[in-house]
Amino acid sequence: EELRDKMRKLMMAAIGLMMAMSANAQYLNESETPFTEGKFYVSASASSASLAYSKSTDFALGINGKVGYLFMDNLMALGVVEFNSQKNFDILTTQIGAGARYYFESCGIYLGALAKYAHVKDKTSDLGISFSDFRPEAHVGYCFFLGRHVTLDPEVYYEHSFKNSDYSGFGLRIGIGIYF
């Protein structure tokens, strides 16, 4: 009985997602896509306790700001600033980076890569360690258009730490983007 209820909820969520994607695809089939050369992009996103994971911790809270410019149709240059907290604010990370994002025509799916510089302050050790790190990131996401220029951008990402693999991790971000 309980399994049947869970399956119904999962099926309803899948149907809702497919309906949203088909409505979004209909909007994007207009003559001009939002991913054309010369447009700017601004985004703010968040990841939280159940949405990010690495070996160093199972609790993470982060905010992320991105700016971008479509220098070619479907190809965007990105800049990013991030602030993350782990283990009840005992591990604080500030990151800045640059990269690119590719949109698959007008469907809203994108792939991206970033090269980020991170500064980590870890208060969990007796010495209160601070260090710098290079952290490349790969992400894939989808733009759900809420209006003509505003999107809801869920994305899955993987970030690799060259300093200590325990700080490598994957997660889910949900953001709001504006194309203008």
C-alpha positions in Angstrom: 0.0 0.0 0.0 2.7 2.5 1.0 4.8 1.5 -2.0 1.8 2.0 -4.3 1.4 5.6 -2.9 5.0 6.4 -3.5 4.8 5.1 -7.1 1.7 7.3 -7.7 3.5 10.4 -6.4 6.5 9.6 -8.5 4.4 9.1 -11.6 2.5 12.3 -11.0 5.8 14.2 -10.6 7.1 12.7 -13.9 3.9 13.7 -15.7 4.1 17.2 -14.4 7.8 17.5 -15.5 6.9 16.3 -19.0 4.0 18.7 -19.2 6.3 21.6 -18.1 9.0 20.6 -20.6 6.5 20.3 -23.5 5.0 23.8 -22.7 8.6 25.1 -22.5 9.5 23.6 -25.8 6.4 25.1 -27.4 7.5 28.6 -26.2 11.0 28.0 -27.4 9.9 27.1 -31.0 9.3 30.8 -31.7 11.3 32.4 -34.5 14.0 33.8 -32.2 15.4 31.8 -29.4 16.6 33.4 -26.1 20.1 32.0 -26.7 21.0 34.3 -29.6 24.3 36.2 -29.9 24.5 39.5 -28.0 22.3 38.6 -25.1 23.3 39.0 -21.4 22.5 36.6 -18.6 22.3 37.2 -14.8 21.6 34.4 -12.3 21.4 33.7 -8.6 21.2 30.1 -7.3 21.3 28.1 -4.1 22.3 24.6 -3.0 21.4 23.3 0.4 21.8 20.5 2.9 20.2 17.7 0.9 21.4 19.1 -2.5 25.2 18.9 -2.2 27.6 16.2 -1.1 31.3 15.7 -0.7 33.4 13.4 1.5 34.4 16.3 3.8 30.8 16.7 4.9 27.2 15.8 4.3 25.8 19.2 5.0 26.4 22.2 2.7 24.7 25.5 2.2 25.7 27.7 -0.7 24.8 30.7 -2.8 26.0 31.3 -6.3 25.9 34.3 -8.7 26.6 34.1 -12.4 26.9 36.6 -15.2 27.2 35.7 -18.8 27.3 37.0 -22.4 26.3 35.0 -25.5 29.2 35.8 -27.8 27.8 33.3 -30.4 24.4 31.7 -30.8 24.0 29.0 -28.1 27.5 29.7 -26.6 27.9 31.8 -23.5 31.0 33.0 -21.6 30.3 32.9 -17.8 31.7 34.5 -14.7 30.8 33.1 -11.2 31.1 34.0 -7.6 30.2 31.5 -4.9 30.0 31.3 -1.1 29.6 27.9 0.6 29.3 26.8 4.2 29.7 23.2 5.5 29.5 21.6 8.9 27.5 24.4 10.6 29.7 27.2 9.2 33.0 25.5 10.3 34.2 25.2 6.7 33.8 28.4 4.7 34.6 28.5 1.0 34.7 31.5 -1.3 35.1 30.8 -5.0 35.5 32.9 -8.2 35.7 31.5 -11.7 35.1 31.7 -15.4 34.0 29.3 -18.0 31.5 28.6 -20.8 28.1 27.1 -21.4 26.6 25.6 -24.5 22.9 25.5 -25.2 21.5 22.7 -27.4 19.6 24.8 -29.9 16.2 26.0 -28.6 15.4 23.1 -26.2 16.9 24.8 -23.1 19.3 22.0 -22.1 22.8 23.2 -21.5 26.3 21.9 -20.7 28.9 24.0 -19.0 32.4 24.0 -17.6 34.1 26.4 -15.1 37.6 26.9 -13.8 37.4 28.2 -10.3 39.8 29.5 -7.7 38.7 28.6 -4.2 39.8 29.9 -0.8 38.8 27.5 2.1 38.9 28.3 5.8 38.5 25.1 7.8 37.8 25.7 11.5 37.3 21.9 12.2 41.0 21.3 12.7 42.9 22.4 15.8 45.0 24.7 13.8 42.2 26.4 11.8 43.6 25.6 8.4 43.2 28.0 5.4 44.2 27.1 1.9 43.7 27.9 -1.7 42.5 25.4 -4.3 41.9 25.0 -8.1 38.4 23.5 -8.6 37.2 22.8 -12.1 33.4 22.2 -12.4 31.2 20.5 -15.0 27.5 21.0 -14.9 24.3 20.2 -17.0 21.0 21.9 -16.6 17.7 22.9 -18.1 16.1 26.4 -18.5 12.4 26.3 -17.6 11.0 29.6 -18.9 8.7 31.3 -16.4 8.2 34.3 -18.8 9.8 35.7 -21.9 13.2 36.5 -20.2 13.0 34.7 -16.8 14.0 31.1 -16.2 14.1 28.6 -13.4 17.5 26.8 -13.9 18.0 23.5 -12.1 21.4 22.0 -12.7 23.5 19.1 -11.6 27.2 19.7 -11.1 30.5 18.0 -10.2 33.3 20.0 -8.7 36.8 18.5 -8.4 39.4 19.7 -5.8 43.0 19.4 -6.7 44.1 20.1 -3.1 42.2 17.4 -1.4 39.8 15.0 -3.0 37.6 15.0 0.1 36.5 18.5 -1.0 35.4 17.2 -4.4 31.7 16.7 -4.7 28.5 16.8 -6.7 25.2 18.4 -6.1 22.1 20.1 -7.4 21.6 23.9 -7.7 18.3 25.6 -8.4 18.5 29.2 -9.7 16.6 32.0 -11.2 18.1 33.4 -14.5 17.3 36.5 -16.5 18.2 36.9 -20.2 18.2 40.4 -21.6 
